[in-house]
Amino acid sequence: MVTMAAKWAGKCRVCGMPLPVGSQIEWAKDEGARHLTDAACAAAKLLSAAPAGPVDCTETPEERVRIMRLLLTASWRVAKTMPQVPHEYTLQKMWPNFDDFTWAVYHIRRVGYRGRFGSAYYTYYDIGEHQYWECGGDPASDDDRIGTTLINRAVRAPRSVGREA
């Protein structure tokens, strides 16, 4: 067993909660990674139980127009690795302007809403019938293993009657 900083995002083999890049972990070749302590596992579970809600609802009309233009004109590919969760993705390298991609990621993070998918929470942003999300990391990072290199989108599930919009 080796104590180290996580080089890639993963899940704890003990509690199943996320292990973010840079977090201190114990790792063994045949066993995988885990939080350093049981207390760290418990803390990760508490953080994952955070209530879903808006991140920051302040969005100017100009920002709304810009994000719509960027996301609606981006090139999208069907994700084939998860057929049970149909969605599409766009890669940063497919965008003509890196700064536009970075701005879109930060905008989703700033004005989106928190939602749960499995045991993880993501920040989503809705346009029309689609919801958009990115998977974390620093979009300006030079290291592709930890930087955000894609934005996902999927058709939103219909909202139930009486459910908050």
MARBA-83189 format. One record per residue (C-alpha): residue number from 1; residue in three letters; y, z, x. Coordinates in steps of 0.25 Angstrom, whole numbers, always signed. Example, Ala and Ser with C-alpha at 12.3 -4.5 7.8 and 13.67 -1.06 7.14 Angstrom:
REM MARBA-83189
+-------+--------+-------+-------+-------+
! dolum ! drendo !     y !     z !     x !
+-------+--------+-------+-------+-------+
!     1 !    ALA !   -18 !   +31 !   +49 !
!     2 !    SER !    -4 !   +29 !   +55 !
+-------+--------+-------+-------+-------+
***
This chain:
REM MARBA-83189
+-------+--------+-------+-------+-------+
! dolum ! drendo !     y !     z !     x !
+-------+--------+-------+-------+-------+
!     1 !    MET !    +0 !    +0 !    +0 !
!     2 !    VAL !   +14 !    -4 !    +5 !
!     3 !    THR !   +27 !    +1 !    +1 !
!     4 !    MET !   +37 !   -10 !    +1 !
!     5 !    ALA !   +49 !   -17 !    -7 !
!     6 !    ALA !   +43 !   -27 !   -17 !
!     7 !    LYS !   +45 !   -41 !   -12 !
!     8 !    TRP !   +43 !   -48 !   -26 !
!     9 !    ALA !   +44 !   -43 !   -40 !
!    10 !    GLY !   +31 !   -38 !   -46 !
!    11 !    LYS !   +25 !   -27 !   -55 !
!    12 !    CYS !   +19 !   -14 !   -51 !
!    13 !    ARG !    +4 !   -13 !   -52 !
!    14 !    VAL !    +5 !    +1 !   -57 !
!    15 !    CYS !   +15 !    +1 !   -68 !
!    16 !    GLY !   +17 !   -14 !   -70 !
!    17 !    MET !   +32 !   -13 !   -69 !
!    18 !    PRO !   +41 !   -23 !   -61 !
!    19 !    LEU !   +42 !   -21 !   -46 !
!    20 !    PRO !   +56 !   -28 !   -42 !
!    21 !    VAL !   +58 !   -34 !   -29 !
!    22 !    GLY !   +62 !   -24 !   -19 !
!    23 !    SER !   +57 !   -12 !   -26 !
!    24 !    GLN !   +48 !    -3 !   -18 !
!    25 !    ILE !   +33 !    -5 !   -20 !
!    26 !    GLU !   +19 !    -2 !   -15 !
!    27 !    TRP !   +11 !   -14 !   -13 !
!    28 !    ALA !    -3 !   -17 !    -9 !
!    29 !    LYS !    -9 !   -31 !    -7 !
!    30 !    ASP !   -21 !   -29 !   -17 !
!    31 !    GLU !   -14 !   -19 !   -27 !
!    32 !    GLY !    +0 !   -25 !   -28 !
!    33 !    ALA !   +13 !   -18 !   -30 !
!    34 !    ARG !   +17 !    -5 !   -37 !
!    35 !    HIS !   +29 !    +4 !   -38 !
!    36 !    LEU !   +30 !   +15 !   -27 !
!    37 !    THR !   +28 !   +26 !   -36 !
!    38 !    ASP !   +23 !   +30 !   -50 !
!    39 !    ALA !   +38 !   +34 !   -53 !
!    40 !    ALA !   +43 !   +20 !   -49 !
!    41 !    CYS !   +33 !   +14 !   -59 !
!    42 !    ALA !   +38 !   +24 !   -70 !
!    43 !    ALA !   +52 !   +20 !   -67 !
!    44 !    ALA !   +49 !    +5 !   -67 !
!    45 !    LYS !   +42 !    +7 !   -81 !
!    46 !    LEU !   +55 !   +15 !   -86 !
!    47 !    LEU !   +64 !    +3 !   -81 !
!    48 !    SER !   +55 !    -7 !   -88 !
!    49 !    ALA !   +57 !    +0 !  -101 !
!    50 !    ALA !   +72 !    -2 !  -101 !
!    51 !    PRO !   +77 !    -6 !  -115 !
!    52 !    ALA !   +80 !   -21 !  -117 !
!    53 !    GLY !   +95 !   -24 !  -119 !
!    54 !    PRO !  +106 !   -32 !  -115 !
!    55 !    VAL !  +110 !   -32 !  -100 !
!    56 !    ASP !  +125 !   -36 !  -102 !
!    57 !    CYS !  +130 !   -43 !  -115 !
!    58 !    THR !  +143 !   -48 !  -109 !
!    59 !    GLU !  +142 !   -63 !  -108 !
!    60 !    THR !  +154 !   -72 !  -109 !
!    61 !    PRO !  +153 !   -85 !  -117 !
!    62 !    GLU !  +155 !   -93 !  -103 !
!    63 !    GLU !  +143 !   -86 !   -97 !
!    64 !    ARG !  +135 !   -89 !  -110 !
!    65 !    VAL !  +138 !  -104 !  -109 !
!    66 !    ARG !  +135 !  -104 !   -94 !
!    67 !    ILE !  +122 !   -97 !   -95 !
!    68 !    MET !  +118 !  -106 !  -107 !
!    69 !    ARG !  +122 !  -118 !   -99 !
!    70 !    LEU !  +114 !  -114 !   -86 !
!    71 !    LEU !  +101 !  -109 !   -93 !
!    72 !    LEU !  +101 !  -121 !  -104 !
!    73 !    THR !  +103 !  -131 !   -93 !
!    74 !    ALA !   +93 !  -125 !   -83 !
!    75 !    SER !   +80 !  -132 !   -80 !
!    76 !    TRP !   +68 !  -124 !   -85 !
!    77 !    ARG !   +53 !  -125 !   -82 !
!    78 !    VAL !   +42 !  -120 !   -91 !
!    79 !    ALA !   +35 !  -107 !   -84 !
!    80 !    LYS !   +21 !  -111 !   -83 !
!    81 !    THR !   +16 !   -98 !   -77 !
!    82 !    MET !   +17 !   -89 !   -90 !
!    83 !    PRO !   +13 !   -98 !  -101 !
!    84 !    GLN !   +11 !   -85 !  -110 !
!    85 !    VAL !   +26 !   -83 !  -108 !
!    86 !    PRO !   +33 !   -97 !  -110 !
!    87 !    HIS !   +46 !   -98 !  -103 !
!    88 !    GLU !   +54 !  -107 !   -94 !
!    89 !    TYR !   +61 !  -105 !   -81 !
!    90 !    THR !   +72 !  -111 !   -72 !
!    91 !    LEU !   +73 !  -109 !   -57 !
!    92 !    GLN !   +85 !  -106 !   -49 !
!    93 !    LYS !   +82 !  -118 !   -40 !
!    94 !    MET !   +82 !  -127 !   -53 !
!    95 !    TRP !   +97 !  -123 !   -55 !
!    96 !    PRO !  +108 !  -132 !   -49 !
!    97 !    ASN !  +116 !  -120 !   -46 !
!    98 !    PHE !  +111 !  -107 !   -40 !
!    99 !    ASP !  +123 !   -99 !   -45 !
!   100 !    ASP !  +121 !  -103 !   -59 !
!   101 !    PHE !  +107 !   -99 !   -59 !
!   102 !    THR !  +111 !   -85 !   -53 !
!   103 !    TRP !  +122 !   -84 !   -63 !
!   104 !    ALA !  +112 !   -86 !   -74 !
!   105 !    VAL !  +102 !   -76 !   -69 !
!   106 !    TYR !  +113 !   -65 !   -68 !
!   107 !    HIS !  +119 !   -69 !   -82 !
!   108 !    ILE !  +105 !   -67 !   -88 !
!   109 !    ARG !  +104 !   -53 !   -81 !
!   110 !    ARG !  +118 !   -49 !   -85 !
!   111 !    VAL !  +119 !   -53 !  -100 !
!   112 !    GLY !  +104 !   -54 !  -104 !
!   113 !    TYR !   +96 !   -44 !  -111 !
!   114 !    ARG !   +84 !   -36 !  -106 !
!   115 !    GLY !   +70 !   -39 !  -112 !
!   116 !    ARG !   +56 !   -36 !  -109 !
!   117 !    PHE !   +45 !   -45 !  -105 !
!   118 !    GLY !   +32 !   -38 !  -102 !
!   119 !    SER !   +35 !   -26 !   -93 !
!   120 !    ALA !   +48 !   -32 !   -88 !
!   121 !    TYR !   +62 !   -33 !   -93 !
!   122 !    TYR !   +70 !   -46 !   -91 !
!   123 !    THR !   +85 !   -50 !   -94 !
!   124 !    TYR !   +85 !   -61 !  -104 !
!   125 !    TYR !   +96 !   -70 !  -109 !
!   126 !    ASP !   +95 !   -79 !  -122 !
!   127 !    ILE !  +100 !   -93 !  -124 !
!   128 !    GLY !   +95 !   -99 !  -137 !
!   129 !    GLU !   +80 !   -98 !  -139 !
!   130 !    HIS !   +78 !   -95 !  -124 !
!   131 !    GLN !   +79 !   -82 !  -116 !
!   132 !    TYR !   +81 !   -82 !  -101 !
!   133 !    TRP !   +78 !   -72 !   -91 !
!   134 !    GLU !   +76 !   -71 !   -76 !
!   135 !    CYS !   +66 !   -63 !   -68 !
!   136 !    GLY !   +75 !   -54 !   -59 !
!   137 !    GLY !   +79 !   -54 !   -45 !
!   138 !    ASP !   +92 !   -58 !   -38 !
!   139 !    PRO !   +95 !   -73 !   -42 !
!   140 !    ALA !  +104 !   -74 !   -29 !
!   141 !    SER !   +93 !   -69 !   -20 !
!   142 !    ASP !   +88 !   -79 !    -9 !
!   143 !    ASP !   +74 !   -74 !   -10 !
!   144 !    ASP !   +67 !   -81 !   -21 !
!   145 !    ARG !   +56 !   -71 !   -22 !
!   146 !    ILE !   +66 !   -61 !   -28 !
!   147 !    GLY !   +77 !   -69 !   -33 !
!   148 !    THR !   +79 !   -75 !   -47 !
!   149 !    THR !   +75 !   -89 !   -46 !
!   150 !    LEU !   +72 !   -92 !   -61 !
!   151 !    ILE !   +77 !   -90 !   -75 !
!   152 !    ASN !   +66 !   -90 !   -87 !
!   153 !    ARG !   +68 !   -94 !  -101 !
!   154 !    ALA !   +59 !   -93 !  -113 !
!   155 !    VAL !   +61 !   -95 !  -128 !
!   156 !    ARG !   +65 !   -82 !  -135 !
!   157 !    ALA !   +55 !   -75 !  -144 !
!   158 !    PRO !   +61 !   -75 !  -159 !
!   159 !    ARG !   +68 !   -62 !  -162 !
!   160 !    SER !   +62 !   -53 !  -173 !
!   161 !    VAL !   +69 !   -50 !  -185 !
!   162 !    GLY !   +77 !   -37 !  -183 !
!   163 !    ARG !   +76 !   -38 !  -168 !
!   164 !    GLU !   +89 !   -37 !  -160 !
!   165 !    ALA !   +95 !   -50 !  -156 !
+-------+--------+-------+-------+-------+
***
